[in-house]
């Protein structure tokens, strides 16, 4: 019931179901897993996002790897229930009416976390305003600011209209929702009978707010010029004139600083990321809560059946996955092979490929952007082909979208396609288009090794390797993000141990050689020559990584550190 709900979780994107294109990637998938675990744990939470009627986009790739985008249009009217209230936010001197569609997430014990997807596509609104909630991360600065007004300001107003009056914390999953602190300040101003938001009013809001920052990359921190802010945020009159300096820096509204300055608890998403963020935002106290994944959602059907047979109540107690060490090797291998057979069948059907289930398969699927370095594996094609022939055959499955305006990311996809063409007849590499949550579940379960090659320290956390670990798939990764905490060399997976790569000075050749050396000298000989030892690494990936790097543990840390303190 609204009166008993204590936590409001705001996120620009939330991955809820395969049929709902309300997410773009890792941030949204994390939000969905967070809500699933909150429902499992009975956390009194309500979540708020936007409906994104045309989704992020559907990716189309031609034979040379040129990406084009198509809208993923869907109808919330056909699948969701509309809430009984509507609210308005004055944007650019026009009242914009907002409604919400409700999607319920049920936990293992029956507790429900409602998710409210805000929507401005209403006949009462001007045509321009009807499209505010169409495209996730689409449009220009003006479009983004209007979206963030709907999310932060409209989200608080809709919660109040629905009767959520006893909310104890407002959790901002990244800075996109930071305008909620402005609305909370406006509420507090009116409660005190004032006409101006003062510093004292702002301080009264701070205990209500929690902020999680997810990236050190500048593109992840929205900023808007004050001219645009004054033009668009017209719902408060002169109420904030006295404290513009409290919310704006260097002539711009910086959403990250707005959230930082008005939150009682701030965290990064891995221990290393917390340290990096503390350096970036030295005047604030930045803690860390390492991300996780929802074990029950990401485990493939064969692995779920395996856990059901050997680990009592693992869904209710993810920490008990440590007992995976007791699973017989042959049963784990059989479950993995069942998931791999499913992936190979899908890849061959979708791409017209001829991959084989008995060949060592590497998976790489990330957003295509330069710092994630998807082309590092192809730095030295001759060396890659040589180890493929000498140490044991390999095949590689790629996937990932580039943001429509990320020219560098699109160019990387084209480069990967060039490498695929150069390797044709020597080594099989397949790039699957339109990477989404359904494909991700198949890939993380069906490959034999998960590869991750970010440029340190730009990988804030990364969760794809955690999803692989739930399925007993080890990771080979640069030591960055969560892998600094999760890697026990040769036990849970392997590190691309170079140490020369950094955001200040990348040594691609050294990183590539370290990658090839680990494949040729350690991983492939283990897979092809000492299968039992390879399966032991798979067991430890579950027992040591999946048992800890899950959202059950993560949500529990938020409850203890941020929500109920």
C-alpha positions as CSV (number, residue, x, y, z in Angstrom):
1,X,0.0,0.0,0.0
2,X,1.2,3.5,-0.7
3,X,1.1,4.6,2.9
4,X,3.5,1.8,3.9
5,X,6.0,2.4,1.1
6,X,9.3,4.0,2.3
7,X,11.6,3.9,-0.7
8,X,11.1,5.6,-4.1
9,X,13.6,4.4,-6.7
10,X,14.1,6.7,-9.8
11,X,15.9,5.6,-12.9
12,X,15.7,6.9,-16.5
13,X,15.7,3.3,-17.7
14,X,14.6,0.0,-16.2
15,X,14.8,-3.4,-17.9
16,X,11.6,-5.1,-16.8
17,X,10.7,-7.7,-19.5
18,X,11.8,-8.8,-22.9
19,X,8.7,-7.2,-24.5
20,X,9.2,-3.8,-22.8
21,X,11.9,-1.7,-24.5
22,X,12.3,0.6,-21.5
23,X,16.1,0.2,-21.3
24,X,19.3,0.7,-23.3
25,X,21.9,-1.4,-21.4
26,X,23.7,-1.9,-18.1
27,X,22.1,1.0,-16.2
28,X,18.6,-0.2,-17.0
29,X,19.4,-3.9,-16.5
30,X,20.9,-3.0,-13.0
31,X,17.7,-1.1,-12.2
32,X,15.5,-4.1,-13.2
33,X,17.7,-6.5,-11.1
34,X,17.5,-4.1,-8.2
35,X,13.8,-4.0,-8.3
36,X,13.5,-7.8,-8.6
37,X,15.7,-8.3,-5.5
38,X,13.8,-5.6,-3.6
39,X,10.7,-7.6,-4.3
40,X,12.3,-10.8,-3.2
41,X,13.4,-9.2,0.0
42,X,10.1,-7.5,0.8
43,X,11.7,-4.0,0.6
44,X,8.8,-1.4,0.7
45,X,9.7,0.2,-2.6
46,X,8.1,1.9,-5.6
47,X,10.0,2.6,-8.8
48,X,9.6,5.4,-11.3
49,X,10.8,5.7,-14.9
50,X,9.6,6.8,-18.3
51,X,7.5,4.7,-20.7
52,X,9.8,5.2,-23.8
53,X,7.1,4.4,-26.4
54,X,9.6,4.1,-29.1
55,X,12.2,2.4,-27.0
56,X,16.0,3.0,-27.3
57,X,16.2,1.7,-30.8
58,X,16.4,-1.5,-32.9
59,X,19.9,-2.0,-34.4
60,X,20.3,-2.9,-38.0
61,X,23.8,-3.8,-39.3
62,X,24.6,-4.2,-43.0
63,X,27.3,-6.6,-44.4
64,X,30.1,-4.1,-43.6
65,X,28.9,-3.3,-40.1
66,X,27.3,0.0,-40.8
67,X,24.7,0.6,-38.0
68,X,21.3,2.1,-38.7
69,X,18.6,2.6,-36.1
70,X,14.8,1.9,-36.2
71,X,12.3,2.8,-33.5
72,X,11.0,0.0,-31.3
73,X,7.4,1.1,-31.1
74,X,5.2,-0.6,-28.5
75,X,1.9,0.1,-26.9
76,X,1.7,0.3,-23.1
77,X,-2.1,0.4,-23.5
78,X,-2.0,-3.2,-24.7
79,X,0.0,-4.7,-21.8
80,X,-0.1,-2.4,-18.8
81,X,-2.7,-0.7,-16.5
82,X,-3.0,3.0,-16.3
83,X,-2.9,4.5,-12.8
84,X,-6.0,6.4,-11.8
85,X,-4.4,9.9,-11.4
86,X,-2.7,12.4,-13.7
87,X,-0.5,15.4,-12.8
88,X,0.9,18.4,-14.6
89,X,4.3,20.0,-14.8
90,X,4.6,23.5,-16.4
91,X,7.3,23.2,-19.1
92,X,8.2,26.2,-21.2
93,X,5.1,28.0,-19.9
94,X,2.8,25.1,-21.0
95,X,1.1,22.7,-18.6
96,X,2.1,19.2,-19.6
97,X,-0.1,16.4,-18.4
98,X,1.5,13.2,-17.2
99,X,0.0,9.8,-16.6
100,X,1.6,6.6,-15.5
101,X,1.4,2.9,-16.5
102,X,2.0,0.3,-13.8
103,X,4.1,-2.8,-14.1
104,X,4.2,-5.0,-11.0
105,X,7.4,-6.9,-10.1
106,X,6.6,-9.9,-7.8
107,X,9.3,-11.4,-5.6
108,X,9.8,-15.0,-4.6
109,X,7.7,-14.6,-1.5
110,X,4.9,-12.7,-3.2
111,X,5.9,-9.1,-2.3
112,X,5.2,-6.7,-5.1
113,X,7.2,-3.6,-6.1
114,X,5.2,-1.4,-8.5
115,X,7.0,0.3,-11.3
116,X,5.4,3.5,-12.7
117,X,6.3,4.4,-16.3
118,X,5.5,8.1,-16.9
119,X,3.9,9.0,-20.2
120,X,3.0,12.4,-21.8
121,X,1.4,11.0,-25.0
122,X,-2.0,12.5,-24.2
123,X,-4.5,14.4,-26.3
124,X,-4.5,17.3,-23.8
125,X,-0.8,18.0,-24.5
126,X,0.6,20.0,-27.4
127,X,2.0,17.8,-30.1
128,X,5.6,18.5,-29.2
129,X,4.9,17.7,-25.5
130,X,3.2,14.4,-26.4
131,X,6.6,13.1,-27.7
132,X,8.7,13.9,-24.5
133,X,8.5,10.3,-23.3
134,X,9.1,8.6,-26.7
135,X,12.8,8.0,-27.1
136,X,15.2,6.9,-24.4
137,X,18.4,9.1,-24.6
138,X,17.1,10.6,-27.8
139,X,17.0,14.2,-29.1
140,X,19.0,17.3,-28.2
141,X,19.7,19.1,-24.9
142,X,16.2,20.6,-24.8
143,X,14.6,17.1,-25.2
144,X,16.7,15.6,-22.5
145,X,16.0,18.4,-20.0
146,X,12.3,18.1,-20.7
147,X,12.5,14.3,-20.1
148,X,14.3,14.8,-16.9
149,X,11.7,17.3,-15.7
150,X,9.0,14.7,-16.3
151,X,11.0,12.0,-14.5
152,X,12.2,14.0,-11.5
153,X,9.4,16.6,-11.0
154,X,6.5,14.7,-12.5
155,X,7.6,11.5,-10.8
156,X,7.4,13.1,-7.3
157,X,4.1,14.7,-8.1
158,X,2.6,11.5,-9.4
159,X,3.7,9.6,-6.3
160,X,2.1,12.2,-4.1
161,X,-1.1,12.0,-6.1
162,X,-1.2,8.3,-5.7
163,X,-0.9,8.5,-2.0
164,X,2.8,7.9,-1.4
165,X,3.0,10.4,1.5
166,X,5.3,8.5,3.9
167,X,8.4,8.0,1.6
168,X,11.5,7.9,3.6
169,X,14.1,8.0,0.8
170,X,14.3,9.0,-2.8
171,X,17.0,7.0,-4.6
172,X,18.4,8.5,-7.8
173,X,20.0,5.8,-10.0
174,X,22.3,8.2,-11.8
175,X,21.8,11.9,-12.2
176,X,18.9,11.9,-14.7
177,X,16.4,12.1,-11.9
178,X,18.1,14.8,-9.9
179,X,15.3,17.4,-10.5
180,X,13.4,15.4,-7.9
181,X,15.4,17.3,-5.2
182,X,14.1,20.6,-6.6
183,X,10.5,19.4,-6.3
184,X,11.2,18.1,-2.8
185,X,12.6,21.6,-2.0
186,X,9.5,23.2,-3.4
187,X,7.3,20.9,-1.3
188,X,9.3,21.8,1.8
189,X,9.1,25.5,1.0
190,X,5.3,25.3,0.8
191,X,5.1,23.2,4.0
192,X,6.9,26.0,5.8
193,X,4.7,28.7,4.4
194,X,7.5,30.4,2.5
195,X,7.7,31.9,-0.9
196,X,11.4,31.2,-1.5
197,X,13.5,28.1,-1.3
198,X,16.3,28.9,1.2
199,X,19.5,27.1,2.1
200,X,17.6,25.8,5.2
201,X,14.9,24.4,3.1
202,X,17.4,22.7,0.9
203,X,19.2,21.2,3.9
204,X,15.8,19.8,5.1
205,X,15.6,17.8,1.8
206,X,19.0,16.3,2.0
207,X,18.1,13.5,4.5
208,X,15.5,12.2,2.0
209,X,17.9,11.6,-0.9
210,X,20.3,8.9,-2.0
211,X,22.5,9.1,-5.1
212,X,24.3,6.4,-7.0
213,X,26.8,7.6,-9.6
214,X,27.7,5.0,-12.3
215,X,30.4,6.3,-14.5
216,X,33.5,8.5,-14.5
217,X,32.9,9.1,-18.3
218,X,31.9,12.7,-18.9
219,X,29.0,11.7,-21.2
220,X,27.3,10.2,-18.2
221,X,27.0,13.5,-16.4
222,X,24.2,15.7,-17.8
223,X,24.7,19.4,-17.9
224,X,22.3,22.1,-19.2
225,X,23.0,25.8,-19.8
226,X,21.1,28.1,-17.5
227,X,19.5,29.8,-20.5
228,X,17.8,26.5,-21.4
229,X,16.9,25.8,-17.8
230,X,15.2,29.2,-17.4
231,X,13.4,28.6,-20.7
232,X,12.1,25.1,-19.8
233,X,11.7,24.9,-16.0
234,X,8.8,27.3,-15.6
235,X,6.9,25.5,-12.9
236,X,8.3,27.3,-9.9
237,X,8.0,31.0,-10.7
238,X,10.6,32.9,-8.6
239,X,10.7,30.3,-5.8
240,X,14.4,29.3,-6.4
241,X,15.8,32.8,-7.2
242,X,17.5,33.0,-3.8
243,X,19.4,29.8,-4.2
244,X,20.3,29.4,-7.8
245,X,23.9,29.0,-6.7
246,X,22.9,26.0,-4.5
247,X,21.7,24.1,-7.6
248,X,23.9,25.5,-10.5
249,X,27.6,25.6,-11.0
250,X,29.7,27.5,-13.6
251,X,26.6,28.9,-15.3
252,X,25.2,25.4,-15.9
253,X,22.8,23.1,-14.2
254,X,24.9,20.0,-13.5
255,X,22.7,17.1,-12.7
256,X,25.5,15.2,-10.9
257,X,26.3,18.1,-8.6
258,X,22.6,18.7,-8.0
259,X,22.3,15.2,-6.7
260,X,25.7,15.2,-4.9
261,X,24.9,18.4,-3.1
262,X,21.5,17.3,-1.9
263,X,21.9,13.7,-0.9
264,X,22.6,12.3,2.5
265,X,24.3,9.2,1.0
266,X,26.3,8.9,-2.2
267,X,28.0,5.8,-3.6
268,X,29.9,4.4,-6.5
269,X,29.2,1.0,-7.9
270,X,32.5,-0.9,-7.1
271,X,35.2,-0.3,-4.6
272,X,37.6,1.1,-7.2
273,X,34.8,3.2,-8.7
274,X,34.1,4.6,-5.2
275,X,37.8,5.6,-5.0
276,X,37.7,7.2,-8.5
277,X,34.5,9.0,-7.7
278,X,35.9,10.3,-4.4
279,X,38.8,11.8,-6.3
280,X,36.5,13.3,-8.9
281,X,34.1,14.8,-6.2
282,X,36.6,15.5,-3.4
283,X,34.3,17.8,-1.5
284,X,31.7,15.0,-1.0
285,X,31.8,11.7,0.9
286,X,31.5,9.0,-1.6
287,X,31.0,5.4,-0.4
288,X,30.8,2.3,-2.6
289,X,28.3,-0.5,-2.9
290,X,29.4,-3.0,-5.6
291,X,26.8,-3.9,-8.2
292,X,25.3,-7.3,-8.5
293,X,22.9,-9.2,-10.8
294,X,19.6,-11.0,-10.0
295,X,20.7,-14.7,-9.8
296,X,17.4,-16.2,-10.5
297,X,16.7,-14.0,-13.5
298,X,20.1,-14.5,-15.2
299,X,20.7,-18.2,-14.5
300,X,19.7,-20.3,-17.6
301,X,17.1,-23.0,-17.4
302,X,19.7,-25.8,-17.3
303,X,21.6,-24.0,-14.5
304,X,18.4,-23.3,-12.5
305,X,17.5,-27.0,-12.7
306,X,20.9,-27.9,-11.5
307,X,20.8,-25.5,-8.6
308,X,17.3,-26.7,-7.6
309,X,18.7,-30.2,-7.3
310,X,21.8,-29.4,-5.3
311,X,21.3,-26.1,-3.4
312,X,18.3,-25.7,-1.2
313,X,16.4,-22.3,-1.5
314,X,19.2,-20.7,-3.5
315,X,16.7,-18.2,-4.9
316,X,15.8,-16.9,-1.4
317,X,19.4,-17.1,-0.3
318,X,21.9,-16.3,-3.1
319,X,24.8,-16.7,-0.7
320,X,24.1,-20.4,-0.6
321,X,25.4,-20.6,-4.1
322,X,28.7,-21.2,-2.4
323,X,27.6,-24.8,-2.1
324,X,28.1,-25.1,-5.9
325,X,31.5,-26.5,-5.0
326,X,29.7,-29.7,-4.1
327,X,28.0,-30.1,-7.5
328,X,29.5,-33.0,-9.4
329,X,31.7,-31.8,-12.3
330,X,29.9,-33.9,-14.9
331,X,26.5,-32.4,-14.0
332,X,27.7,-28.8,-14.2
333,X,29.4,-29.6,-17.5
334,X,26.2,-31.2,-18.9
335,X,24.1,-28.1,-17.8
336,X,26.6,-25.8,-19.4
337,X,26.6,-27.8,-22.6
338,X,22.8,-27.6,-22.7
339,X,23.0,-23.8,-22.5
340,X,25.8,-23.8,-25.1
341,X,23.8,-25.9,-27.5
342,X,20.9,-23.5,-27.3
343,X,23.2,-20.5,-28.0
344,X,25.0,-22.2,-30.9
345,X,21.6,-23.0,-32.5
346,X,20.5,-19.4,-32.1
347,X,23.7,-18.0,-33.5
348,X,23.7,-20.3,-36.5
349,X,20.0,-19.6,-37.2
350,X,20.3,-15.8,-36.8
351,X,23.6,-15.2,-38.6
352,X,23.7,-18.1,-41.1
353,X,26.9,-19.2,-39.3
354,X,28.4,-22.7,-38.8
355,X,29.6,-22.6,-35.2
356,X,30.1,-25.9,-33.3
357,X,29.2,-26.8,-29.7
358,X,32.5,-28.6,-29.2
359,X,34.7,-25.6,-30.0
360,X,35.9,-23.2,-27.3
361,X,33.6,-20.1,-27.6
362,X,34.4,-16.6,-26.4
363,X,31.6,-14.1,-25.8
364,X,31.9,-10.3,-25.9
365,X,28.8,-8.1,-25.7
366,X,29.0,-4.5,-24.5
367,X,27.8,-1.1,-25.6
368,X,30.1,-0.2,-28.6
369,X,32.1,2.7,-27.4
370,X,35.9,3.4,-27.6
371,X,36.8,2.9,-23.9
372,X,35.3,-0.6,-23.9
373,X,37.8,-1.5,-26.7
374,X,35.8,-4.2,-28.5
375,X,38.5,-4.5,-31.1
376,X,41.4,-5.3,-28.7
377,X,41.1,-9.0,-29.4
378,X,41.9,-8.3,-33.1
379,X,45.0,-6.2,-32.5
380,X,47.3,-8.8,-34.0
381,X,45.3,-11.1,-36.3
382,X,48.3,-13.3,-37.1
383,X,48.9,-14.0,-33.4
384,X,45.2,-14.7,-32.9
385,X,45.1,-17.2,-35.8
386,X,48.3,-18.8,-34.6
387,X,47.0,-19.5,-31.1
388,X,43.8,-20.7,-32.6
389,X,45.7,-23.3,-34.6
390,X,48.3,-24.2,-31.9
391,X,46.5,-24.1,-28.6
392,X,43.1,-25.2,-29.7
393,X,40.3,-24.0,-31.9
394,X,38.2,-21.0,-30.9
395,X,35.1,-19.2,-32.1
396,X,33.9,-15.8,-31.1
397,X,30.4,-14.3,-30.6
398,X,30.1,-10.5,-30.5
399,X,27.1,-8.2,-29.9
400,X,26.5,-4.6,-28.9
401,X,24.9,-1.4,-30.0
402,X,26.5,2.0,-30.4
403,X,24.6,5.1,-29.3
404,X,23.1,6.7,-32.5
405,X,25.3,9.8,-31.9
406,X,28.4,7.9,-31.0
407,X,30.4,8.0,-34.2
408,X,33.4,6.4,-32.5
409,X,31.3,3.5,-31.4
410,X,29.8,3.0,-34.8
411,X,33.3,3.1,-36.3
412,X,34.4,0.4,-33.9
413,X,31.6,-1.9,-35.1
414,X,32.7,-1.4,-38.7
415,X,36.3,-2.2,-37.6
416,X,35.2,-5.4,-36.0
417,X,33.4,-6.4,-39.2
418,X,36.6,-5.7,-41.2
419,X,38.4,-8.1,-38.9
420,X,35.7,-10.7,-39.2
421,X,36.1,-10.5,-43.0
422,X,39.9,-10.7,-42.8
423,X,39.5,-13.8,-40.6
424,X,37.0,-15.6,-42.8
425,X,38.1,-19.1,-43.5
426,X,40.6,-19.0,-40.7
427,X,38.6,-18.4,-37.6
428,X,34.9,-18.0,-37.1
429,X,33.6,-14.7,-35.6
430,X,29.9,-13.7,-35.6
431,X,28.5,-10.3,-34.7
432,X,24.8,-10.5,-33.7
433,X,22.7,-7.4,-34.3
434,X,20.1,-5.9,-32.0
435,X,21.7,-6.9,-28.7
436,X,19.0,-7.0,-26.0
437,X,18.2,-8.6,-22.7
438,X,16.9,-11.8,-24.2
439,X,20.1,-12.3,-26.3
440,X,22.2,-11.4,-23.3
441,X,20.7,-14.2,-21.3
442,X,21.6,-16.7,-24.0
443,X,25.2,-15.4,-24.5
444,X,26.3,-15.2,-20.8
445,X,25.1,-18.8,-20.3
446,X,26.2,-20.4,-23.5
447,X,29.8,-19.2,-24.1
448,X,32.8,-20.8,-22.5
449,X,34.6,-17.6,-21.6
450,X,33.4,-14.1,-21.1
451,X,35.8,-11.4,-22.4
452,X,36.0,-7.8,-21.1
453,X,38.6,-5.3,-22.2
454,X,37.8,-1.8,-20.9
455,X,40.4,0.9,-20.6
456,X,41.1,1.4,-16.8
457,X,39.8,3.1,-14.7
458,X,36.8,3.9,-16.9
459,X,34.8,0.6,-16.2
460,X,32.8,1.8,-13.2
461,X,31.6,-1.7,-12.4
462,X,30.4,-3.9,-15.3
463,X,27.9,-6.6,-14.6
464,X,28.0,-8.8,-17.7
465,X,30.8,-10.9,-16.2
466,X,28.6,-11.3,-13.1
467,X,25.8,-12.7,-15.2
468,X,28.2,-15.1,-16.8
469,X,29.4,-16.2,-13.3
470,X,25.9,-17.1,-12.3
471,X,26.0,-19.6,-15.2
472,X,29.4,-21.0,-14.3
473,X,31.1,-19.1,-17.2
474,X,34.5,-17.7,-16.1
475,X,35.7,-14.2,-17.2
476,X,38.9,-13.0,-18.7
477,X,39.1,-9.3,-18.1
478,X,41.2,-6.3,-17.5
479,X,41.5,-5.6,-13.8
480,X,38.9,-2.8,-13.5
481,X,35.5,-2.3,-12.0
482,X,34.1,-5.3,-10.1
483,X,36.7,-7.7,-11.5
484,X,39.3,-6.2,-9.1
485,X,37.2,-7.6,-6.3
486,X,36.0,-10.8,-8.0
487,X,39.1,-12.2,-9.8
488,X,41.1,-14.9,-8.0
489,X,43.5,-15.8,-10.7
490,X,43.0,-19.3,-12.0
491,X,40.2,-19.9,-9.5
492,X,37.3,-17.7,-10.5
493,X,38.7,-16.7,-13.9
494,X,41.7,-14.8,-15.2
495,X,43.0,-11.2,-15.5
496,X,44.5,-9.5,-18.4
497,X,47.4,-8.5,-16.2
498,X,49.3,-5.7,-17.8
499,X,49.1,-2.6,-15.6
500,X,50.4,-0.3,-18.4
501,X,46.9,0.6,-19.6
502,X,45.3,3.7,-18.1
503,X,43.1,6.5,-19.2
504,X,46.2,8.7,-19.3
505,X,48.3,6.5,-21.5
506,X,47.0,3.3,-23.2
507,X,49.4,0.6,-24.3
508,X,47.2,-1.5,-26.6
509,X,50.0,-3.7,-27.9
510,X,50.9,-4.8,-24.4
511,X,47.3,-5.3,-23.4
512,X,46.7,-7.4,-26.5
513,X,49.8,-9.5,-26.0
514,X,48.8,-10.1,-22.4
515,X,45.4,-11.2,-23.6
516,X,46.8,-13.6,-26.2
517,X,49.3,-15.0,-23.7
518,X,46.6,-15.8,-21.2
519,X,44.5,-17.5,-23.9
520,X,47.4,-19.5,-25.4
521,X,49.4,-20.4,-22.3
522,X,46.7,-20.9,-19.7
523,X,43.0,-21.0,-20.7
524,X,43.0,-23.0,-23.9
525,X,45.3,-25.7,-22.6
526,X,43.1,-26.0,-19.5
527,X,39.9,-26.2,-21.5
528,X,41.1,-28.8,-24.1
529,X,43.7,-30.7,-22.0
530,X,42.5,-30.5,-18.4
531,X,38.7,-30.3,-18.6
532,X,38.2,-31.2,-14.9
533,X,40.3,-28.3,-13.8
534,X,38.4,-26.0,-16.2
535,X,35.1,-27.2,-14.7
536,X,36.6,-26.4,-11.2
537,X,37.1,-22.8,-12.3
538,X,33.4,-22.8,-13.5
539,X,32.4,-24.1,-10.1
540,X,34.3,-21.4,-8.3
541,X,32.9,-18.7,-10.5
542,X,29.5,-19.7,-9.1
543,X,30.6,-20.4,-5.5
544,X,32.8,-17.3,-5.0
545,X,31.5,-14.8,-7.5
546,X,27.8,-15.5,-8.1
547,X,27.2,-16.0,-4.3
548,X,28.4,-12.5,-3.6
549,X,28.0,-10.3,-6.7
550,X,24.3,-10.4,-6.8
551,X,21.6,-7.8,-6.2
552,X,20.3,-9.6,-3.1
553,X,23.5,-8.7,-1.3
554,X,23.6,-5.3,-3.0
555,X,20.0,-4.3,-2.0
556,X,20.7,-5.5,1.6
557,X,23.7,-3.1,1.6
558,X,21.5,-0.2,0.4
559,X,18.9,-1.0,3.1
560,X,21.6,-1.0,5.8
561,X,23.7,1.9,4.5
562,X,21.3,4.3,2.8
563,X,17.6,3.5,3.2
564,X,17.0,2.9,6.9
565,X,19.7,4.8,8.7
